[in-house]
Amino acid sequence: MIDRVLLELNKTEGIKGSMVVGKDGLVIASQLPGSVDAELVGAMASAAFGAAERTAAEIGMGTLEQTMIEGEHGKTLMVDAGEGILVVLTDAKVNLGLIRITMKRAADKIKAMF
């Protein structure tokens, strides 16, 4: 079921792949390009999201909603999805508003599955 949500999410213009990773770093579901090591990305995304959560709490920002890593060739966006983290890989030039809205909808569907 989560795979279907990810496949639908990946149809959004600019999204190269997506996955749901547990807060422990284990991959729950993945629809990433074959050139991407899902286990490695999952572990790193979980660590990055966890660090961002702790930072947000420490500086009084409240509950973390989203974090983004932006590089020369693309972006990695992460949002809380209940028991997991929804991770999306995008092209460098994307409509971030559209991506965020689409991710929010997908995360809500994923939360309902846990």
Backbone as a ProteinNet text record, in pm:
[ID]
protein_1_A
[PRIMARY]
MIDRVLLELNKTEGIKGSMVVGKDGLVIASQLPGSVDAELVGAMASAAFGAAERTAAEIGMGTLEQTMIEGEHGKTLMVDAGEGILVVLTDAKVNLGLIRITMKRAADKIKAMF
[TERTIARY]
81.2	0	86	191.7	279.2	345.8	381.6	444.1	354	223.8	130	131.5	137.2	143.8	272.1	382.8	510.8	510.7	455.5	447.8	367.3	257	174.1	251.1	320	400.7	508.3	570.3	678.7	632.7	502.6	450.3	454.7	478.4	485.8	609.5	591.6	702.1	817.4	937.3	1057.3	1099	1009.2	1044.9	1114.7	1233.7	1312.4	1291.1	1247	1225.1	1177.9	1124.3	1074.8	1086.9	1081.8	1089.8	1030.2	995.7	957.5	1058.5	1117.8	1218.6	1172.8	1197.5	1164	1254.6	1210.8	1292.6	1423.3	1428	1549	1642.1	1601.3	1685.2	1658.7	1568.2	1537.9	1435.2	1458.6	1370.1	1239	1127.8	995	943.7	962.3	922.4	1008.4	1036.3	1124.7	1085.9	1080.6	1061.2	1167	1293	1406.6	1467.5	1539.1	1609.1	1709.2	1735.3	1826.2	1967	2006.8	2142.3	2157.6	2047.3	2049.2	2043	2133	2136.8	2033.5	1918.3	1807.3	1846	1920.6	1959.8	2047	2140.8	2231.2	2155.2	2072.6	1994.3	1899.3	1837.3	1746.4	1815.2	1931.2	2005.6	2046.4	2095.9	2139.2	2021.3	1910.1	1791.5	1737.2	1732.9	1685	1773.1	1903.5	1996.4	1980.2	1968.6	1953.4	1822.1	1714.2	1583.6	1584	1643.4	1651.8	1729.1	1841	1920.3	1841.3	1767.4	1685.8	1573.5	1513.5	1408.6	1463.3	1578.8	1639.4	1677	1728.6	1765.1	1642.3	1534.7	1411.5	1358.4	1359.9	1311.5	1400.6	1530.4	1626.1	1616.3	1588.6	1582.3	1439.9	1347.8	1211.7	1123.7	1151.9	1070.9	948.5	939.6	827.7	855.9	749.7	760.4	809.4	909.3	963	860.6	836.8	742.7	813.7	926	995.5	1140.8	1225	1363.5	1405.1	1501.4	1543.9	1695.4	1753.2	1896	1902.2	1969.2	1974	2116.7	2132.2	2262.7	2260.1	2373.1	2388.2	2299.1	2280.4	2207.5	2068.6	2025	1891.8	1868.4	1749.6	1708.8	1657.6	1672.3	1613.8	1524.2	1395.1	1298.9	1251	1231	1186.8	1075.4	968.4	858.1	820.4	767.7	721.8	603.1	604.6	493.6	451.4	429.2	386.8	500.4	493.3	598.2	722.2	714.3	827	851.3	945.9	982.6	966.1	892.3	878.2	994.8	1072	1189.5	1165.6	1188.4	1168.3	1294.8	1340.2	1454.5	1401	1451.7	1402.3	1516	1475.7	1569	1608.6	1709.2	1755.2	1650.9	1587.4	1488.7	1349.5	1279.5	1144.6	1054.7	925.7	826	811.3	881.2	881.3	743	662.5	526.5	447.1	454	383.5	437.3	568.8	630.5	583.6	583.9	544.3	398.2	310.6	168.6	149.6	215.5	204.9	260.2	371.9	430.8	338.5	276.5	185	70.4	12.9	-96.7	-50.5	67.3	121	151.6	210.3	242.4	115.8	9.1	-118	-171.3	-160.6	-205.2	-120.4	9.8	101.1	74.5	52.6	22.1	-101.2	-199.7	-323.8	-301.2	-192.1	-164.6	-97.4	-34.9	36.8	-56.1
-119.7	0	126.7	126.9	243.8	260.4	150.1	158.6	231.1	208.3	277.3	427.9	467.2	610.4	670.6	598.7	647.5	655.5	554.8	556.8	676.9	705.5	821.1	951.1	958.1	1075.2	1099.8	993	1003.8	1055.9	1059.7	1115.1	1267.8	1328.4	1474.4	1524.5	1625.4	1680.3	1722	1674	1710.7	1610	1517	1415.5	1298.9	1266.5	1157.1	1025.3	1031.2	910.6	943.8	841.2	863.2	734.7	749.9	634.4	669.9	566.9	583.3	504.2	571.1	508.9	521.6	417.1	422	520	563.4	657.2	590.6	457.7	382	366.6	419.7	414.8	298.3	208.1	93.7	131.8	87.2	118.2	41.8	114.7	55	29.7	128	115.5	210.6	173.4	255.6	250.1	365.3	378.4	477.9	436.3	519.7	468.1	555	508	398.1	308.5	196.8	238.1	358.4	404.8	453	458.5	509.1	392.7	391.7	288.3	324	257.8	289.9	272.6	168.4	143.7	257.8	301.8	409.9	542	574.1	697.6	694.7	580.4	568.2	596.1	536.4	557.2	702.9	763.1	903.2	997.4	971.6	1056.3	1050.6	931.8	916.2	994.4	984.9	1057.6	1208.7	1254.9	1398.8	1451.4	1375.3	1418.3	1421	1319.7	1315.3	1433.8	1466.8	1582.5	1712.2	1724.5	1843.8	1853.6	1738.2	1736.8	1786.1	1735.9	1775.9	1923.6	1970.3	2111.3	2200.2	2166.1	2245.2	2252.1	2140.3	2138.2	2223.1	2210.8	2281.9	2433.5	2480.6	2625.6	2679.8	2595.5	2641.2	2657	2584	2593.5	2503.3	2417.9	2324.6	2200.1	2133.1	2008.3	2035.5	1959.8	1972.7	1926.9	2007.3	1971.2	1918.5	1981.4	1942.7	1984.9	1909.7	1951	1927	2007.5	1996.6	2008.1	1923.2	1931.1	1971.9	2081.2	2132.9	2126.2	2061.2	2049.2	2104.5	2105.8	2158.5	2085.5	1954.7	1873.4	1829.2	1875.1	1837.4	1863.6	1826.6	1847.6	1716.7	1703.8	1594.1	1657.4	1626	1678.7	1564.7	1593.7	1492.6	1549.6	1471.8	1510.4	1392	1423.7	1321	1248	1116.8	1035.6	935.7	984	896.9	812.5	682.3	590.9	597.6	671.4	681	823.1	834.2	962.1	946.5	1036.9	1038.2	1118	1055.5	1116.3	1127.2	1245.4	1268.1	1329.6	1272.8	1326.1	1400.6	1522.1	1602.6	1651.9	1703.9	1775.5	1905.3	1973.1	2099.3	2209	2217.2	2322.6	2260.3	2279.1	2224.3	2329.5	2307.8	2392.3	2340.1	2401.7	2351.8	2356.2	2453.9	2461.2	2337.8	2299.9	2180.8	2055.5	2045.9	1929	1917.8	2029	2026.5	1986.1	2038.6	2003.2	1854.6	1806.8	1666.1	1575.6	1615.8	1538.2	1534.8	1645.3	1652	1553.2	1552.6	1458.8	1314	1286.5	1150.2	1110.2	1200.8	1170.8	1141.9	1217	1192.4	1052.7	1010.7	876.4	769.4	794	697.1	687.2	800.6	800	714	722.3	647.5	496.3	454.9	312.2	248.1	327.3	272.7	249
0	0	0	81.1	83.5	-52.2	-116.1	-248.4	-348.5	-338.9	-429.7	-406.7	-280.1	-247.7	-305.2	-291.1	-342.8	-495.6	-560.9	-708	-756.2	-688.4	-724.5	-699.4	-587.4	-553.4	-658.6	-706.3	-803.1	-939.5	-962.1	-1087.2	-1088.8	-972.3	-961.7	-1035	-1116.8	-1194.7	-1103.8	-1136.5	-1062.2	-956.8	-920.1	-820.6	-890.8	-841.6	-898.8	-826.1	-701.6	-624.9	-485.2	-417.3	-281.7	-201.7	-71	17.2	152.8	228.6	367.7	448.5	543.7	628.5	773.4	851.3	993.3	1064.7	1181.1	1260	1303.4	1294.4	1326.5	1206.7	1090.1	971.3	878.2	916.1	829.7	723.3	601.4	489.7	504.2	497.9	504.2	362	274.6	133.5	53.2	-71.2	-152.7	-299.8	-360.6	-505	-555.1	-542.6	-581.1	-711	-783.2	-902.7	-865.8	-958.5	-934.4	-895.4	-932.7	-902.6	-758.8	-684.4	-547.7	-449.1	-352.9	-249.7	-142.7	-146.4	-56.3	90.3	122.8	262.4	315.1	233.7	273.2	286.8	187.5	192.1	311.6	337.3	450.5	583.1	602.1	726.6	743.4	636.3	644.5	662.6	593.7	606.1	748.5	806.6	942.9	1040.9	1023.7	1110.7	1094.7	970.2	944.4	1001	981	1030.6	1183.2	1244.4	1390.6	1446.7	1382.4	1426.9	1410.7	1300.4	1277.7	1381	1416.8	1520.1	1653.7	1691.6	1818.5	1816.4	1704.2	1692.2	1704.7	1634	1638.9	1781.4	1851.9	1989.8	2080.3	2061.8	2147.4	2132.2	2012.3	1991.8	1999	2044.8	2070.9	1948.7	1841.6	1719.7	1724	1824.9	1831.6	1749.5	1710	1635.1	1493.1	1451.3	1315.9	1213.7	1112.5	1006.8	882.9	849.3	727.4	736.4	669.2	654.5	509.6	464.2	324.7	317.6	236.5	203.8	57.6	30.5	-106.2	-158.1	-271	-333.6	-475.1	-536.8	-672.4	-772.8	-753.7	-851.7	-807.3	-690.6	-647	-500.3	-456.4	-319.5	-260	-129	-54.1	50.8	44.3	139.9	227.9	356	451.1	537.4	553.9	641	729.4	846.5	937.9	876.3	884.4	832.4	939.2	1058.9	1167.2	1219.7	1195	1240.6	1152.8	1043.8	952.2	906	816.8	756.3	605.6	544.5	399	342.1	255.5	194.6	44.4	-11.2	-154.3	-213.7	-324.6	-399.1	-520.3	-543.1	-654.4	-742.4	-857	-943.1	-874	-927.2	-868	-880.1	-994.9	-1017.9	-1017.7	-906.4	-891.8	-829.8	-843.1	-778.4	-635.2	-540.8	-403.8	-340	-376.3	-323.2	-361.3	-488.3	-536.4	-467.7	-456.1	-392.9	-247.5	-175.4	-33.8	-16.8	-99.9	-92	-121.1	-224.7	-263.2	-153.4	-93.2	15.3	137.4	168.8	284.3	265.7	146.5	118	129.1	73.2	78.7	222.5	300.5	440.4	520.6	494.4	563.6	531	405	365.5	435.1	441.9	503.5	653.4	718.9	862.9	891.4	804.3	823.6	810.6	748.3	728	847.7	933.3	1049.4	1165.1
[MASK]
++++++++++++++++++++++++++++++++++++++++++++++++++++++++++++++++++++++++++++++++++++++++++++++++++++++++++++++++++

